[in-house]
Amino acid sequence: MEISDQTKEVGAMKKNDPKIINAWCSYDWANSVYNLTITAAIFPVFYSAATSDAFNGDVVDFFGFKIVNSVLYSYAISFSFLIIVFLSPILSGIADYSGMKTRFMRFFSYLGSLGCIGLFFFTGANIEYGILCAITASVGYAGALVFYNAFLPEIVTQDKMDGVSAKGFALGYIGSVILLVASLVIIIFHENFGLEQGFATRLSFLQVGLWWFGFSHIALHYLQDRPTGNKITSKILTKGFSEIKKVIAALADNPNTQKFLTSFFFYSMGVQTVMLLAPLFGEKEIGMEGEKLIAVVLILQIVAVLGAYSFAKISDHRGNKFAIGTAVFIWMLICVGGYLLQKESQFYGLAAVLGFVMGGIQALSRSTYSKMIPKDSKDTASFFSFYDITEKLAIVIGTFSYGIIEQITGSMRNSMIAMIMFFFAGFIFLMLAKLPKGKRQLLKTTP
């Protein structure tokens, strides 16, 4: 395989163009603030407190149905994932047929950012409105990622995919930490700003929406569609399905891609579940307070920057299989550590290791799959819709399994140790797959 740093014309864009690469990476900077502030740090805490105050307890009235607020929120997020699972293949097929990935990415970006802005007006009593905004933001976030990720194989050659993917995730982690710290300053010192605490907290949701909406235009300006010349007619839905069939046929003919997706499915169950529930684990099993848990989230994000770049370097020298396999093995050790740890100091240390491999495995998974898409394929959005569906289903199954095990055994520690089974299954399928070699490995074999 030829390694080249020269730019190559692809449609309206050039491969390995620094300006386009930076613009693509900037979208991680734009949308990752949602993932940290809305899904991990501030909104879940605000939602729980606001709804409990409004309904005098954790049981809320949702369209006449009585339900626990945390259960309702979990169902809402799961529902948003299911929406994308069903919509993504159809929309991505249409995008590939028409060559309109940027337009779909723009639509979902606007949808998600407006959902976050809408949360500014959520007070707890208007719970139906709040849940609708949360679902809208989640659908926008997940939907835009399908089309955003699909641009990676179009803007860089294979030898640069690991590094560029890592750069994107790193910028996302850095941007989200900056905005989260700014939001926390306003919340903690709200009296100095002449604000009520509730208003200051809701202001952070507005900041996320505006940040996402504003910075997304950098990528949307520079990323250009690859015109197919296909006319938009009433039969475009049928054409979208035909694009999906082409991708399914391509995957059926590529057992290595199938094995990698299966591996990704299993280890994502463990990765996403442990990431999402780590703060809750610290609260229930270690007895950590809210401020300390937010500090844990910050540790995860900051260390993840180093992890993303470090594992990209490992992949350059030893290949994607070795790098991802190493990360999966460390994840198994993290599960053992979570089962055994007893002190806050141990939890902080484990969080640092978790953040390191979190950044590495997320960036490498994306770039590895990009390398396995057939060269010069115009169906990149459809290919990445399968990648996205795999991850979303893994989240649903992983978090459900975690909850069931805790309910049966009465301990989140048992749920943590059980995650090893998912990582082990992912490791086995990974070892069976033939993955792309690292850049330095290819240089050694190139005459």
WOWOSUL-V942893 format. One record per residue. N is the residue number from 0. RES is the residue in one small letter. PHI is phi in whole degrees, 0 to 359 (999 if undefined). Layout:
# WOWOSUL-V942893
n: (N & N)
res: (RES & RES)
phi: (PHI & PHI)
This chain:
# WOWOSUL-V942893
n: (0 & 1 & 2 & 3 & 4 & 5 & 6 & 7 & 8 & 9 & 10 & 11 & 12 & 13 & 14 & 15 & 16 & 17 & 18 & 19 & 20 & 21 & 22 & 23 & 24 & 25 & 26 & 27 & 28 & 29 & 30 & 31 & 32 & 33 & 34 & 35 & 36 & 37 & 38 & 39 & 40 & 41 & 42 & 43 & 44 & 45 & 46 & 47 & 48 & 49 & 50 & 51 & 52 & 53 & 54 & 55 & 56 & 57 & 58 & 59 & 60 & 61 & 62 & 63 & 64 & 65 & 66 & 67 & 68 & 69 & 70 & 71 & 72 & 73 & 74 & 75 & 76 & 77 & 78 & 79 & 80 & 81 & 82 & 83 & 84 & 85 & 86 & 87 & 88 & 89 & 90 & 91 & 92 & 93 & 94 & 95 & 96 & 97 & 98 & 99 & 100 & 101 & 102 & 103 & 104 & 105 & 106 & 107 & 108 & 109 & 110 & 111 & 112 & 113 & 114 & 115 & 116 & 117 & 118 & 119 & 120 & 121 & 122 & 123 & 124 & 125 & 126 & 127 & 128 & 129 & 130 & 131 & 132 & 133 & 134 & 135 & 136 & 137 & 138 & 139 & 140 & 141 & 142 & 143 & 144 & 145 & 146 & 147 & 148 & 149 & 150 & 151 & 152 & 153 & 154 & 155 & 156 & 157 & 158 & 159 & 160 & 161 & 162 & 163 & 164 & 165 & 166 & 167 & 168 & 169 & 170 & 171 & 172 & 173 & 174 & 175 & 176 & 177 & 178 & 179 & 180 & 181 & 182 & 183 & 184 & 185 & 186 & 187 & 188 & 189 & 190 & 191 & 192 & 193 & 194 & 195 & 196 & 197 & 198 & 199 & 200 & 201 & 202 & 203 & 204 & 205 & 206 & 207 & 208 & 209 & 210 & 211 & 212 & 213 & 214 & 215 & 216 & 217 & 218 & 219 & 220 & 221 & 222 & 223 & 224 & 225 & 226 & 227 & 228 & 229 & 230 & 231 & 232 & 233 & 234 & 235 & 236 & 237 & 238 & 239 & 240 & 241 & 242 & 243 & 244 & 245 & 246 & 247 & 248 & 249 & 250 & 251 & 252 & 253 & 254 & 255 & 256 & 257 & 258 & 259 & 260 & 261 & 262 & 263 & 264 & 265 & 266 & 267 & 268 & 269 & 270 & 271 & 272 & 273 & 274 & 275 & 276 & 277 & 278 & 279 & 280 & 281 & 282 & 283 & 284 & 285 & 286 & 287 & 288 & 289 & 290 & 291 & 292 & 293 & 294 & 295 & 296 & 297 & 298 & 299 & 300 & 301 & 302 & 303 & 304 & 305 & 306 & 307 & 308 & 309 & 310 & 311 & 312 & 313 & 314 & 315 & 316 & 317 & 318 & 319 & 320 & 321 & 322 & 323 & 324 & 325 & 326 & 327 & 328 & 329 & 330 & 331 & 332 & 333 & 334 & 335 & 336 & 337 & 338 & 339 & 340 & 341 & 342 & 343 & 344 & 345 & 346 & 347 & 348 & 349 & 350 & 351 & 352 & 353 & 354 & 355 & 356 & 357 & 358 & 359 & 360 & 361 & 362 & 363 & 364 & 365 & 366 & 367 & 368 & 369 & 370 & 371 & 372 & 373 & 374 & 375 & 376 & 377 & 378 & 379 & 380 & 381 & 382 & 383 & 384 & 385 & 386 & 387 & 388 & 389 & 390 & 391 & 392 & 393 & 394 & 395 & 396 & 397 & 398 & 399 & 400 & 401 & 402 & 403 & 404 & 405 & 406 & 407 & 408 & 409 & 410 & 411 & 412 & 413 & 414 & 415 & 416 & 417 & 418 & 419 & 420 & 421 & 422 & 423 & 424 & 425 & 426 & 427 & 428 & 429 & 430 & 431 & 432 & 433 & 434 & 435 & 436 & 437 & 438 & 439 & 440 & 441 & 442 & 443 & 444 & 445 & 446)
res: (m & e & i & s & d & q & t & k & e & v & g & a & m & k & k & n & d & p & k & i & i & n & a & w & c & s & y & d & w & a & n & s & v & y & n & l & t & i & t & a & a & i & f & p & v & f & y & s & a & a & t & s & d & a & f & n & g & d & v & v & d & f & f & g & f & k & i & v & n & s & v & l & y & s & y & a & i & s & f & s & f & l & i & i & v & f & l & s & p & i & l & s & g & i & a & d & y & s & g & m & k & t & r & f & m & r & f & f & s & y & l & g & s & l & g & c & i & g & l & f & f & f & t & g & a & n & i & e & y & g & i & l & c & a & i & t & a & s & v & g & y & a & g & a & l & v & f & y & n & a & f & l & p & e & i & v & t & q & d & k & m & d & g & v & s & a & k & g & f & a & l & g & y & i & g & s & v & i & l & l & v & a & s & l & v & i & i & i & f & h & e & n & f & g & l & e & q & g & f & a & t & r & l & s & f & l & q & v & g & l & w & w & f & g & f & s & h & i & a & l & h & y & l & q & d & r & p & t & g & n & k & i & t & s & k & i & l & t & k & g & f & s & e & i & k & k & v & i & a & a & l & a & d & n & p & n & t & q & k & f & l & t & s & f & f & f & y & s & m & g & v & q & t & v & m & l & l & a & p & l & f & g & e & k & e & i & g & m & e & g & e & k & l & i & a & v & v & l & i & l & q & i & v & a & v & l & g & a & y & s & f & a & k & i & s & d & h & r & g & n & k & f & a & i & g & t & a & v & f & i & w & m & l & i & c & v & g & g & y & l & l & q & k & e & s & q & f & y & g & l & a & a & v & l & g & f & v & m & g & g & i & q & a & l & s & r & s & t & y & s & k & m & i & p & k & d & s & k & d & t & a & s & f & f & s & f & y & d & i & t & e & k & l & a & i & v & i & g & t & f & s & y & g & i & i & e & q & i & t & g & s & m & r & n & s & m & i & a & m & i & m & f & f & f & a & g & f & i & f & l & m & l & a & k & l & p & k & g & k & r & q & l & l & k & t & t & p)
phi: (999 & 275 & 257 & 217 & 264 & 284 & 287 & 231 & 286 & 225 & 63 & 264 & 241 & 253 & 286 & 66 & 282 & 305 & 295 & 290 & 299 & 297 & 295 & 298 & 298 & 297 & 289 & 299 & 301 & 288 & 263 & 292 & 296 & 296 & 299 & 275 & 286 & 277 & 268 & 247 & 252 & 264 & 298 & 302 & 293 & 297 & 301 & 297 & 291 & 293 & 288 & 295 & 292 & 290 & 249 & 55 & 150 & 272 & 266 & 247 & 256 & 243 & 52 & 89 & 261 & 271 & 206 & 293 & 301 & 292 & 294 & 300 & 295 & 298 & 297 & 296 & 293 & 299 & 298 & 296 & 296 & 294 & 301 & 292 & 303 & 276 & 279 & 305 & 299 & 291 & 293 & 293 & 297 & 294 & 297 & 292 & 293 & 267 & 73 & 241 & 299 & 298 & 294 & 292 & 298 & 297 & 300 & 290 & 297 & 296 & 299 & 293 & 294 & 293 & 298 & 294 & 299 & 297 & 295 & 300 & 265 & 274 & 246 & 116 & 289 & 274 & 293 & 299 & 296 & 297 & 294 & 298 & 294 & 296 & 294 & 300 & 296 & 294 & 296 & 297 & 297 & 291 & 294 & 294 & 298 & 303 & 280 & 296 & 300 & 294 & 281 & 304 & 291 & 269 & 252 & 223 & 281 & 303 & 293 & 252 & 295 & 299 & 294 & 291 & 299 & 297 & 297 & 298 & 298 & 299 & 298 & 297 & 297 & 295 & 299 & 293 & 293 & 301 & 290 & 296 & 298 & 299 & 293 & 294 & 299 & 294 & 291 & 293 & 253 & 301 & 294 & 295 & 267 & 72 & 242 & 283 & 298 & 298 & 294 & 297 & 293 & 294 & 297 & 294 & 291 & 296 & 298 & 299 & 298 & 290 & 300 & 300 & 299 & 290 & 287 & 296 & 289 & 296 & 294 & 295 & 283 & 269 & 282 & 242 & 291 & 255 & 304 & 262 & 82 & 284 & 282 & 276 & 233 & 294 & 266 & 296 & 297 & 297 & 296 & 298 & 295 & 294 & 295 & 297 & 299 & 296 & 292 & 300 & 296 & 295 & 292 & 296 & 271 & 233 & 298 & 293 & 294 & 299 & 295 & 295 & 298 & 294 & 299 & 300 & 299 & 289 & 287 & 291 & 304 & 286 & 300 & 294 & 294 & 295 & 298 & 291 & 255 & 302 & 298 & 295 & 299 & 298 & 289 & 278 & 266 & 252 & 78 & 279 & 275 & 302 & 298 & 289 & 292 & 295 & 298 & 297 & 300 & 295 & 301 & 303 & 291 & 293 & 291 & 298 & 299 & 296 & 296 & 300 & 288 & 295 & 287 & 296 & 294 & 300 & 296 & 302 & 274 & 242 & 98 & 293 & 297 & 297 & 295 & 292 & 300 & 297 & 297 & 297 & 297 & 295 & 299 & 297 & 295 & 298 & 298 & 296 & 298 & 297 & 293 & 266 & 294 & 229 & 248 & 299 & 300 & 293 & 294 & 298 & 296 & 294 & 296 & 295 & 294 & 300 & 298 & 299 & 282 & 298 & 297 & 293 & 286 & 292 & 294 & 290 & 299 & 296 & 290 & 298 & 295 & 301 & 292 & 269 & 288 & 310 & 301 & 66 & 290 & 266 & 259 & 296 & 295 & 294 & 298 & 285 & 294 & 292 & 299 & 293 & 298 & 303 & 292 & 295 & 294 & 297 & 297 & 299 & 291 & 297 & 293 & 295 & 299 & 301 & 293 & 297 & 296 & 296 & 295 & 285 & 265 & 81 & 213 & 289 & 296 & 294 & 296 & 296 & 292 & 290 & 298 & 302 & 300 & 293 & 295 & 294 & 297 & 297 & 296 & 298 & 295 & 297 & 292 & 279 & 271 & 261 & 256 & 301 & 282 & 286 & 301 & 289 & 297 & 294 & 297 & 291 & 267 & 277 & 298)
